Amino acid sequence: MGQLTFQATLGGSVNLVGPNTASNATFTLPSADGSANQPLTTNGSGTLAFQTLPVAGGGTGAASLTANNVLLGNGTSALQTVAPGNSGNVLTSNGTTWASTVPGGSNVFTTMAVYTSSTTWTVPSGITKIKLHATGGGAGGYGGSASYGGDGGPSGGTAIGYFSVTPGVSYTITIGAGGAGGTGGNRGSAGGNTTFVGTGISIAGNGADSSGSSSNGGTASGGNLNLNGSSQGCYSNPDVSFASGGSLGGHPSFWGGGGKGAPYNGTGQAALTYGAGGGGGPGGSTNRDGGAGAAGVIVIEY
């Protein structure tokens, strides 16, 4: 057993003592100093080096770690991390790895997106569940004639549903137009269909029929709850009777807001909100136009 002594100028010494063995061991020192906090490690063959302690040696494989990140094992490779993400997120597994995501299955949504024109919607990162409202366009009000006031336009149907989605997948949104108000003595135009279509989802709020005594509100399909639009007339100008030239109000949609029926010398009011029907035009000495129905809407919550 040998000993190597380093004698200090102040009188002390540092001793390196070799093992009591018949075999030889050679260690090659690094050619330069390492960085602060790096230990001296071996490659198992006698070559020594200063380096960040690897996972195989009980370290993390990283010189620093971002505050508040969650560490994930990665075999003998450097640890992986998951950032906290948005407020309220939870750590979830897809069966292979972990991610910071919105709580799944709770139907607690923090964001609402409202679409009133046709477009494409792409599922944001971390979103796996959405709630949809799809409302079709409302019909225009019936135009009044010299002998009678017009009926209000029916409203569009509304479909409501919950759906599972995958981040990055795109869906096509089509918004149904509101129907034009009828000119004197003529029906208002029908509303258009509103749809949200793509992988795993096909939901529709259909537009209302053109206004008249036999017209119907729009139907709906593809949701957990599918609501037909309204088509039952109602007076919205109690000061003017239907017989003396008044007209019927437009029918409210799921969102409310049918256009007001007009008195003797007015025109039907346009619908006030998504998918509602326009007010009827009044009867009297001159023909009067009905109000326009409102366009539909897609509302996405996630």
Residue frames as qw, qx, qy, qz and C-alpha x, y, z in Angstrom:
[[0.000, 0.891, 0.453, 0.000, 0.00, 0.00, 0.00],
 [0.476, 0.186, 0.019, 0.859, 1.62, 3.26, -1.18],
 [0.129, -0.847, -0.391, 0.336, 1.12, 6.83, -0.07],
 [0.404, 0.476, 0.165, 0.764, 1.57, 10.12, -1.93],
 [0.332, -0.696, -0.387, 0.506, 2.10, 13.12, 0.29],
 [0.257, 0.725, 0.162, 0.618, 1.67, 16.79, -0.65],
 [0.492, -0.366, -0.390, 0.687, 3.55, 18.96, 1.81],
 [0.028, 0.926, 0.312, 0.212, 2.03, 22.39, 2.51],
 [0.373, 0.551, -0.256, 0.701, 4.20, 25.47, 3.08],
 [0.419, -0.641, 0.207, -0.608, 2.59, 26.04, 6.46],
 [0.181, -0.399, 0.845, -0.308, 3.67, 22.63, 7.66],
 [0.753, 0.119, 0.493, -0.420, 0.57, 20.53, 7.01],
 [0.012, -0.249, 0.850, 0.465, 0.20, 17.87, 4.33],
 [0.795, 0.209, 0.052, -0.567, -2.35, 16.09, 2.15],
 [0.277, -0.300, 0.906, 0.113, -1.95, 12.33, 1.80],
 [0.786, 0.240, -0.246, -0.515, -3.32, 10.15, -0.97],
 [0.443, -0.329, 0.826, -0.114, -3.21, 6.50, 0.10],
 [0.532, 0.234, -0.653, -0.486, -3.46, 3.76, -2.50],
 [0.901, -0.212, 0.050, -0.375, -5.31, 0.48, -1.85],
 [0.395, -0.459, 0.796, 0.015, -3.51, -2.64, -0.66],
 [0.862, 0.385, 0.232, -0.233, -3.81, -4.57, -3.92],
 [0.619, -0.219, 0.580, 0.482, -1.61, -6.47, -6.34],
 [0.487, 0.613, 0.514, 0.351, -3.28, -4.94, -9.40],
 [0.274, -0.102, 0.084, 0.953, -2.58, -1.59, -11.03],
 [0.157, 0.814, 0.552, -0.085, -5.02, 1.31, -11.40],
 [0.337, 0.020, 0.200, 0.920, -4.44, 4.35, -13.63],
 [0.097, 0.818, 0.505, -0.258, -6.49, 7.54, -13.43],
 [0.387, 0.305, 0.278, 0.824, -6.29, 10.25, -16.07],
 [0.079, -0.587, -0.402, 0.698, -7.02, 13.71, -14.66],
 [0.386, 0.837, 0.379, 0.079, -8.94, 16.34, -16.65],
 [0.568, 0.260, 0.075, 0.777, -6.88, 18.93, -18.49],
 [0.040, -0.404, 0.028, -0.913, -8.85, 21.89, -17.07],
 [0.137, 0.138, 0.689, -0.698, -11.01, 22.84, -14.13],
 [0.010, -0.515, -0.810, -0.282, -14.81, 22.36, -14.41],
 [0.206, -0.592, -0.172, -0.760, -17.66, 24.75, -13.68],
 [0.251, -0.310, 0.568, -0.720, -18.83, 25.64, -10.19],
 [0.716, -0.084, 0.438, -0.538, -20.57, 22.75, -8.40],
 [0.833, 0.327, -0.384, -0.228, -19.49, 20.13, -10.96],
 [0.774, -0.471, 0.423, -0.014, -18.18, 16.94, -9.33],
 [0.112, 0.545, -0.788, -0.263, -15.21, 14.89, -10.57],
 [0.888, 0.098, 0.283, -0.349, -16.67, 11.79, -12.23],
 [0.291, -0.357, 0.826, 0.325, -15.24, 8.69, -13.90],
 [0.649, 0.306, -0.370, -0.591, -16.19, 7.04, -17.16],
 [0.945, -0.150, 0.222, -0.190, -15.52, 3.65, -15.59],
 [0.892, 0.319, -0.052, 0.317, -12.22, 3.25, -17.44],
 [0.661, -0.319, -0.100, 0.672, -10.04, 5.56, -15.39],
 [0.227, 0.375, 0.196, 0.877, -10.72, 8.83, -17.21],
 [0.174, -0.588, -0.560, 0.557, -11.85, 11.52, -14.82],
 [0.111, 0.429, 0.348, 0.826, -13.84, 14.64, -15.77],
 [0.104, 0.282, 0.456, -0.838, -15.71, 17.51, -14.21],
 [0.198, -0.244, -0.661, -0.682, -19.35, 17.42, -15.32],
 [0.579, -0.215, 0.127, -0.776, -22.99, 17.94, -14.30],
 [0.329, -0.132, 0.909, -0.219, -24.00, 14.83, -12.41],
 [0.411, 0.003, -0.664, -0.624, -25.96, 12.59, -14.83],
 [0.782, -0.256, -0.026, -0.568, -29.15, 10.71, -13.98],
 [0.883, 0.058, -0.461, 0.067, -27.23, 7.41, -13.89],
 [0.457, 0.190, -0.555, 0.669, -25.06, 8.89, -11.16],
 [0.272, -0.562, -0.663, 0.413, -27.99, 10.13, -9.08],
 [0.058, -0.300, -0.010, 0.952, -28.26, 13.62, -10.62],
 [0.481, 0.623, 0.404, -0.467, -30.81, 15.34, -12.87],
 [0.609, 0.293, 0.514, 0.529, -28.72, 15.67, -16.02],
 [0.162, 0.856, 0.263, 0.414, -29.37, 19.44, -15.98],
 [0.400, 0.191, -0.319, 0.838, -27.31, 22.36, -14.77],
 [0.196, 0.047, 0.367, -0.908, -30.48, 24.16, -13.57],
 [0.000, -0.453, -0.887, -0.094, -34.22, 23.55, -13.23],
 [0.153, -0.427, -0.231, -0.861, -37.02, 26.02, -13.97],
 [0.173, -0.030, 0.637, -0.751, -38.89, 27.04, -10.84],
 [0.598, 0.168, 0.407, -0.670, -42.22, 25.26, -10.22],
 [0.630, 0.300, -0.575, -0.426, -41.89, 22.81, -13.11],
 [0.887, -0.218, 0.334, -0.235, -42.80, 19.17, -12.39],
 [0.013, 0.558, -0.801, -0.217, -39.98, 16.64, -13.01],
 [0.934, 0.157, 0.059, -0.314, -40.64, 13.46, -15.00],
 [0.634, -0.368, 0.638, 0.234, -38.39, 10.41, -15.19],
 [0.643, 0.671, -0.219, -0.297, -36.78, 9.69, -18.58],
 [0.956, 0.130, -0.158, 0.212, -34.73, 6.54, -18.08],
 [0.687, -0.347, 0.003, 0.638, -31.02, 7.40, -17.85],
 [0.310, 0.514, 0.248, 0.760, -31.53, 10.52, -20.01],
 [0.036, 0.098, -0.287, 0.952, -32.00, 14.00, -18.60],
 [0.134, 0.467, 0.758, -0.435, -35.23, 14.53, -16.67],
 [0.020, 0.497, 0.532, 0.685, -38.22, 15.92, -18.57],
 [0.000, 0.232, 0.467, -0.854, -40.31, 18.76, -17.14],
 [0.011, -0.653, -0.680, -0.333, -43.95, 19.90, -17.29],
 [0.050, 0.196, -0.142, 0.969, -44.66, 23.63, -16.87],
 [0.184, 0.289, 0.691, -0.637, -47.62, 24.67, -14.66],
 [0.061, 0.445, 0.722, 0.526, -49.68, 25.99, -17.62],
 [0.231, -0.528, -0.194, -0.794, -52.83, 28.00, -16.97],
 [0.270, -0.219, 0.589, -0.729, -54.41, 28.69, -13.60],
 [0.774, 0.024, 0.283, -0.565, -56.65, 25.80, -12.54],
 [0.688, 0.382, -0.585, -0.198, -54.89, 23.20, -14.69],
 [0.813, -0.395, 0.401, -0.146, -54.22, 19.70, -13.36],
 [0.020, -0.497, 0.832, 0.244, -51.54, 17.12, -14.14],
 [0.864, 0.200, 0.239, -0.396, -53.15, 14.48, -16.39],
 [0.363, -0.313, 0.822, 0.307, -51.93, 11.33, -18.11],
 [0.678, 0.390, -0.257, -0.567, -52.75, 10.11, -21.62],
 [0.989, -0.041, 0.128, -0.056, -51.42, 6.67, -20.72],
 [0.809, 0.349, -0.088, 0.464, -47.93, 7.48, -22.00],
 [0.387, 0.181, -0.242, 0.871, -46.87, 10.83, -20.60],
 [0.187, -0.677, -0.549, 0.452, -48.10, 13.71, -18.45],
 [0.192, 0.434, 0.252, 0.843, -49.33, 17.20, -19.29],
 [0.026, 0.323, 0.452, -0.832, -50.79, 20.28, -17.59],
 [0.095, -0.333, -0.696, -0.630, -54.39, 20.47, -18.83],
 [0.479, -0.266, 0.048, -0.835, -57.83, 21.83, -18.06],
 [0.412, -0.081, 0.826, -0.377, -59.62, 19.43, -15.66],
 [0.289, 0.006, -0.786, -0.546, -61.24, 16.77, -17.83],
 [0.333, -0.373, -0.858, -0.117, -64.86, 15.73, -17.44],
 [0.138, -0.385, -0.563, 0.718, -65.76, 18.54, -15.06],
 [0.149, 0.700, 0.562, 0.415, -67.52, 20.71, -17.68],
 [0.259, -0.844, -0.154, 0.443, -66.17, 23.75, -15.88],
 [0.596, 0.511, 0.257, 0.564, -65.25, 26.10, -18.71],
 [0.351, -0.620, -0.117, 0.692, -63.32, 29.35, -18.47],
 [0.065, -0.294, 0.411, 0.861, -63.45, 30.63, -22.06],
 [0.516, 0.595, 0.579, -0.213, -66.37, 31.48, -24.38],
 [0.151, -0.206, 0.520, 0.815, -65.98, 32.12, -28.11],
 [0.476, 0.609, 0.478, -0.417, -68.93, 33.54, -30.11],
 [0.254, -0.093, 0.653, 0.708, -69.00, 33.18, -33.91],
 [0.433, 0.630, 0.372, -0.527, -71.44, 35.14, -36.09],
 [0.539, 0.668, -0.345, -0.381, -69.76, 34.47, -39.45],
 [0.993, 0.116, -0.014, 0.019, -68.60, 31.28, -41.15],
 [0.044, 0.803, -0.586, 0.100, -65.02, 30.25, -40.37],
 [0.814, 0.068, -0.562, 0.131, -62.74, 27.40, -39.26],
 [0.495, -0.746, 0.299, -0.331, -62.09, 26.76, -35.56],
 [0.657, 0.296, -0.654, 0.228, -59.05, 24.83, -34.29],
 [0.763, -0.591, -0.261, 0.006, -59.04, 23.21, -30.86],
 [0.010, -0.867, 0.409, -0.286, -56.54, 25.07, -28.64],
 [0.470, 0.301, -0.765, 0.322, -53.65, 23.34, -26.89],
 [0.006, 0.076, -0.778, 0.624, -54.68, 21.49, -23.74],
 [0.583, 0.077, 0.174, -0.790, -58.43, 21.49, -24.54],
 [0.040, 0.029, -0.987, -0.154, -60.17, 18.10, -24.59],
 [0.040, 0.558, 0.814, -0.155, -63.80, 19.03, -23.84],
 [0.049, -0.044, -0.144, -0.987, -66.12, 21.69, -25.29],
 [0.259, 0.552, 0.703, -0.367, -69.74, 22.80, -24.99],
 [0.106, 0.091, 0.521, 0.842, -71.53, 23.99, -28.14],
 [0.369, 0.605, 0.486, -0.512, -74.62, 26.05, -28.91],
 [0.169, 0.030, 0.641, 0.748, -75.67, 26.11, -32.58],
 [0.307, 0.601, 0.504, -0.539, -78.61, 28.36, -33.51],
 [0.410, 0.382, 0.625, 0.543, -80.09, 28.69, -36.99],
 [0.030, 0.050, 0.119, 0.991, -81.16, 31.92, -38.65],
 [0.273, 0.489, 0.628, -0.541, -84.58, 33.45, -37.95],
 [0.315, 0.517, 0.651, 0.457, -87.11, 34.15, -40.71],
 [0.014, 0.086, 0.047, 0.995, -88.11, 37.60, -41.84],
 [0.303, 0.378, 0.605, -0.632, -91.52, 38.95, -40.80],
 [0.319, 0.535, 0.729, 0.283, -94.52, 38.71, -43.13],
 [0.069, 0.040, 0.129, 0.988, -95.21, 41.95, -44.98],
 [0.262, 0.494, 0.620, -0.551, -98.57, 43.61, -44.21],
 [0.152, 0.347, 0.651, 0.657, -101.13, 44.37, -46.91],
 [0.248, -0.285, -0.092, -0.921, -104.06, 46.77, -47.24],
 [0.711, -0.351, -0.346, -0.501, -106.34, 44.20, -45.64],
 [0.878, -0.450, -0.159, 0.039, -104.27, 42.54, -42.88],
 [0.191, -0.839, 0.504, -0.069, -101.18, 42.83, -40.71],
 [0.685, 0.393, -0.613, 0.002, -98.32, 40.35, -41.15],
 [0.905, -0.412, -0.100, 0.044, -97.26, 37.49, -38.91],
 [0.246, -0.827, 0.503, 0.059, -93.90, 37.62, -37.17],
 [0.617, 0.470, -0.628, -0.065, -91.08, 35.45, -38.50],
 [0.937, -0.332, -0.109, -0.002, -90.39, 32.09, -36.77],
 [0.240, -0.822, 0.516, 0.000, -87.08, 31.58, -34.99],
 [0.579, 0.446, -0.682, -0.027, -84.22, 29.20, -35.72],
 [0.918, -0.330, -0.216, -0.036, -83.64, 25.95, -33.84],
 [0.075, -0.783, 0.556, -0.267, -80.87, 25.52, -31.27],
 [0.924, -0.040, -0.368, 0.097, -78.75, 22.43, -30.58],
 [0.278, -0.795, 0.452, -0.294, -76.71, 22.22, -27.35],
 [0.981, -0.022, -0.188, 0.038, -74.12, 19.55, -26.65],
 [0.439, -0.743, 0.496, 0.094, -70.92, 18.48, -24.89],
 [0.884, 0.443, -0.145, 0.037, -68.15, 16.93, -26.97],
 [0.712, -0.484, 0.323, 0.394, -64.67, 15.46, -26.52],
 [0.537, 0.836, -0.112, 0.020, -62.05, 16.99, -28.80],
 [0.841, -0.129, 0.078, 0.519, -58.34, 16.73, -29.58],
 [0.146, -0.820, 0.119, 0.540, -56.01, 19.75, -29.56],
 [0.166, -0.400, 0.612, 0.662, -55.00, 20.89, -33.05],
 [0.259, 0.372, 0.849, 0.273, -58.03, 19.40, -34.85],
 [0.123, 0.132, -0.114, -0.977, -60.02, 21.88, -36.98],
 [0.251, 0.514, 0.805, -0.158, -63.79, 22.19, -37.42],
 [0.077, 0.276, 0.447, 0.847, -65.90, 24.00, -40.00],
 [0.090, 0.506, 0.557, -0.652, -68.37, 26.60, -38.77],
 [0.034, 0.356, 0.577, 0.735, -71.23, 27.70, -41.05],
 [0.096, 0.333, 0.486, -0.802, -73.54, 30.47, -39.85],
 [0.187, 0.574, 0.756, 0.254, -77.11, 30.57, -41.18],
 [0.045, 0.178, 0.096, 0.978, -78.23, 33.97, -42.45],
 [0.250, 0.422, 0.584, -0.647, -81.33, 35.72, -41.16],
 [0.327, 0.520, 0.714, 0.336, -84.24, 35.86, -43.59],
 [0.039, 0.119, 0.138, 0.983, -85.16, 39.14, -45.29],
 [0.307, 0.372, 0.550, -0.682, -88.42, 40.77, -44.24],
 [0.353, 0.473, 0.756, 0.283, -91.35, 40.24, -46.61],
 [0.036, -0.055, -0.194, -0.979, -92.49, 43.13, -48.78],
 [0.487, 0.064, 0.260, -0.831, -96.12, 44.22, -48.52],
 [0.856, 0.141, 0.044, -0.496, -98.41, 41.18, -48.58],
 [0.774, 0.374, -0.511, 0.010, -95.53, 38.67, -49.02],
 [0.897, -0.400, -0.120, 0.147, -93.82, 36.12, -46.79],
 [0.178, -0.857, 0.481, 0.054, -90.50, 36.90, -45.21],
 [0.642, 0.457, -0.616, -0.020, -87.55, 34.75, -46.33],
 [0.924, -0.322, -0.201, 0.043, -86.48, 31.61, -44.45],
 [0.327, -0.829, 0.454, 0.012, -83.45, 31.57, -42.16],
 [0.625, 0.499, -0.600, -0.006, -80.29, 29.63, -43.01],
 [0.931, -0.295, -0.212, 0.050, -78.81, 26.58, -41.28],
 [0.105, -0.817, 0.522, -0.222, -75.97, 26.89, -38.75],
 [0.982, -0.028, -0.182, 0.039, -73.58, 23.93, -38.44],
 [0.228, -0.756, 0.611, -0.055, -70.41, 22.89, -36.63],
 [0.976, 0.195, -0.010, -0.100, -68.86, 19.89, -38.40],
 [0.241, 0.691, -0.674, 0.096, -65.64, 17.90, -38.09],
 [0.441, 0.162, -0.870, 0.148, -64.07, 14.86, -36.45],
 [0.239, -0.251, -0.858, 0.378, -66.64, 13.28, -34.14],
 [0.106, 0.496, 0.434, -0.744, -69.04, 16.27, -34.24],
 [0.003, -0.290, -0.594, -0.750, -71.95, 17.20, -36.52],
 [0.031, -0.550, -0.636, 0.541, -74.31, 19.60, -34.80],
 [0.074, 0.322, 0.467, 0.820, -76.90, 21.84, -36.47],
 [0.168, 0.541, 0.503, -0.652, -79.38, 24.55, -35.59],
 [0.306, 0.367, 0.681, 0.556, -81.56, 24.82, -38.67],
 [0.063, 0.007, -0.052, -0.997, -83.12, 27.99, -40.00],
 [0.389, 0.394, 0.604, -0.573, -86.81, 28.84, -39.64],
 [0.373, 0.506, 0.704, 0.331, -89.39, 28.46, -42.44],
 [0.039, 0.275, 0.213, 0.937, -90.48, 31.54, -44.34],
 [0.181, 0.145, 0.554, -0.799, -93.08, 33.45, -42.29],
 [0.482, -0.126, -0.492, -0.714, -96.79, 32.69, -42.59],
 [0.720, -0.321, 0.184, -0.587, -99.67, 30.96, -40.86],
 [0.996, -0.018, -0.050, -0.077, -98.33, 27.45, -41.60],
 [0.474, 0.641, -0.513, 0.319, -94.60, 28.10, -41.08],
 [0.870, -0.430, -0.206, 0.124, -92.47, 26.38, -38.46],
 [0.281, -0.867, 0.409, 0.051, -89.49, 27.26, -36.34],
 [0.482, 0.565, -0.669, -0.029, -86.19, 25.68, -37.27],
 [0.957, -0.251, -0.144, -0.025, -85.31, 22.18, -36.10],
 [0.104, -0.786, 0.597, -0.118, -82.03, 21.11, -34.46],
 [0.988, 0.034, -0.152, -0.014, -79.89, 17.98, -34.43],
 [0.694, 0.395, -0.425, 0.427, -76.65, 16.49, -33.14],
 [0.084, -0.561, 0.462, -0.682, -76.77, 17.93, -29.62],
 [0.143, -0.124, -0.897, 0.399, -77.53, 16.45, -26.23],
 [0.197, 0.616, 0.562, -0.516, -80.50, 18.84, -26.26],
 [0.170, 0.170, 0.576, 0.781, -82.17, 19.83, -29.56],
 [0.137, 0.561, 0.504, -0.642, -84.68, 22.68, -29.37],
 [0.310, 0.569, 0.593, 0.478, -87.06, 23.66, -32.17],
 [0.071, 0.055, -0.027, 0.996, -87.54, 27.35, -32.84],
 [0.237, 0.462, 0.611, -0.598, -90.82, 29.11, -32.00],
 [0.026, 0.190, 0.628, 0.755, -93.61, 29.65, -34.52],
 [0.133, -0.684, -0.711, 0.091, -96.59, 30.69, -32.38],
 [0.150, 0.600, 0.158, 0.769, -97.64, 34.29, -33.06],
 [0.363, -0.605, -0.508, 0.494, -97.91, 36.94, -30.36],
 [0.114, 0.925, 0.190, 0.309, -98.90, 40.60, -30.35],
 [0.609, -0.182, -0.226, 0.738, -96.06, 42.91, -29.40],
 [0.004, -0.186, -0.035, -0.982, -97.97, 46.20, -29.86],
 [0.053, -0.456, -0.847, 0.267, -100.89, 45.99, -27.42],
 [0.121, 0.501, 0.200, -0.833, -101.98, 49.55, -28.24],
 [0.447, 0.375, -0.400, -0.707, -102.90, 48.59, -31.82],
 [0.787, 0.068, 0.557, -0.256, -105.20, 45.65, -32.55],
 [0.399, -0.079, 0.786, 0.465, -104.38, 43.19, -35.32],
 [0.354, 0.637, 0.680, 0.082, -107.73, 43.89, -36.99],
 [0.125, 0.959, 0.145, -0.209, -107.07, 47.61, -37.28],
 [0.537, 0.797, -0.242, 0.135, -103.71, 47.21, -38.98],
 [0.397, -0.717, 0.568, -0.076, -101.26, 46.04, -36.25],
 [0.738, 0.372, -0.559, -0.069, -98.99, 43.07, -36.80],
 [0.916, -0.393, -0.067, 0.037, -97.49, 40.17, -34.87],
 [0.229, -0.829, 0.507, 0.061, -94.06, 40.29, -33.24],
 [0.599, 0.449, -0.662, -0.029, -91.20, 38.09, -34.41],
 [0.916, -0.348, -0.182, -0.087, -90.71, 34.84, -32.51],
 [0.276, -0.808, 0.515, -0.082, -87.89, 34.68, -29.96],
 [0.719, 0.328, -0.608, 0.074, -85.07, 32.19, -30.32],
 [0.776, -0.297, -0.443, 0.335, -83.28, 30.35, -27.52],
 [0.428, -0.015, -0.203, 0.881, -81.53, 33.69, -26.94],
 [0.056, 0.697, 0.471, -0.538, -84.77, 35.76, -26.96],
 [0.134, -0.493, 0.225, 0.830, -85.16, 38.96, -28.95],
 [0.382, 0.513, 0.698, 0.320, -87.90, 38.70, -31.62],
 [0.108, 0.145, 0.182, 0.966, -88.55, 41.88, -33.62],
 [0.227, 0.388, 0.532, -0.717, -91.50, 44.04, -32.56],
 [0.280, 0.572, 0.716, 0.287, -94.66, 44.00, -34.63],
 [0.150, 0.041, 0.089, 0.984, -95.51, 47.38, -36.16],
 [0.269, 0.549, 0.512, -0.603, -98.52, 49.67, -35.71],
 [0.566, 0.700, 0.412, -0.139, -100.64, 50.98, -38.59],
 [0.400, 0.911, -0.100, -0.024, -98.07, 53.32, -40.12],
 [0.336, -0.723, 0.589, 0.130, -94.77, 51.54, -39.36],
 [0.708, 0.376, -0.583, -0.129, -92.69, 48.61, -40.57],
 [0.928, -0.332, -0.166, 0.019, -91.82, 45.40, -38.79],
 [0.260, -0.848, 0.461, -0.029, -88.80, 45.63, -36.51],
 [0.619, 0.428, -0.655, 0.064, -85.71, 43.57, -37.30],
 [0.867, -0.363, -0.331, 0.080, -84.97, 40.73, -34.87],
 [0.248, -0.913, 0.255, -0.201, -82.88, 41.76, -31.88],
 [0.391, -0.592, 0.704, -0.018, -80.67, 38.74, -31.25],
 [0.013, 0.323, -0.899, -0.296, -79.30, 35.49, -32.68],
 [0.038, -0.140, -0.971, -0.188, -81.79, 33.35, -34.59],
 [0.229, 0.483, 0.594, -0.600, -84.92, 35.37, -33.71],
 [0.329, 0.552, 0.667, 0.377, -87.68, 36.22, -36.20],
 [0.082, 0.090, 0.084, 0.989, -88.41, 39.66, -37.61],
 [0.274, 0.410, 0.555, -0.671, -91.61, 41.52, -36.72],
 [0.369, 0.527, 0.719, 0.262, -94.55, 41.50, -39.13],
 [0.066, 0.094, 0.198, 0.973, -95.43, 44.49, -41.28],
 [0.281, 0.363, 0.569, -0.683, -98.73, 46.25, -40.45],
 [0.250, 0.523, 0.733, 0.356, -101.88, 46.26, -42.56],
 [0.011, 0.670, 0.242, -0.702, -103.60, 49.44, -43.62],
 [0.498, 0.793, 0.096, -0.337, -103.97, 51.74, -46.56],
 [0.450, 0.721, -0.520, -0.087, -100.46, 50.92, -47.81],
 [0.954, -0.025, -0.268, 0.135, -98.45, 47.74, -47.80],
 [0.244, -0.851, 0.431, -0.176, -95.72, 47.66, -45.18],
 [0.635, 0.384, -0.662, 0.104, -92.62, 45.48, -45.02],
 [0.864, -0.486, -0.130, 0.011, -91.81, 42.96, -42.31],
 [0.237, -0.849, 0.472, -0.002, -88.58, 43.11, -40.29],
 [0.595, 0.465, -0.656, 0.010, -85.53, 41.00, -41.08],
 [0.920, -0.377, -0.106, 0.003, -84.76, 37.84, -39.09],
 [0.247, -0.831, 0.498, 0.016, -81.45, 37.59, -37.25],
 [0.612, 0.444, -0.655, 0.001, -78.54, 35.41, -38.34],
 [0.909, -0.336, -0.248, 0.004, -77.63, 32.35, -36.31],
 [0.125, -0.812, 0.511, -0.251, -74.67, 31.85, -34.02],
 [0.851, -0.012, -0.484, 0.203, -72.14, 29.28, -32.78],
 [0.339, -0.799, 0.351, -0.352, -71.05, 29.60, -29.14],
 [0.806, 0.135, -0.526, 0.235, -68.10, 27.48, -27.97],
 [0.483, -0.778, 0.288, -0.278, -67.20, 27.10, -24.30],
 [0.875, 0.151, -0.391, 0.244, -64.00, 25.41, -23.17]]
